[in-house]
């Protein structure tokens, strides 16, 4: 099955912010990128976890 993410620009900006914060503080970004992919991009949770 093929999944097409929605709101790509907003999701990309938020994930970029998470990457910046994760890089500054030395944290992994999975704690925030999975909810962004699931809620903002409207991907199923399993797909968001696998894309992370």
SULBEL-V178008 format. One record per helix or strand of 3 or more residues. SS is the DSSP state (H for helix, E for strand). FROM is the first residue (numbers start at 1). LEN is the number of residues. If there is no record, write none. Layout:
SS & FROM & LEN
SS & FROM & LEN
This chain:
H & 8 & 18
H & 30 & 11
H & 45 & 7
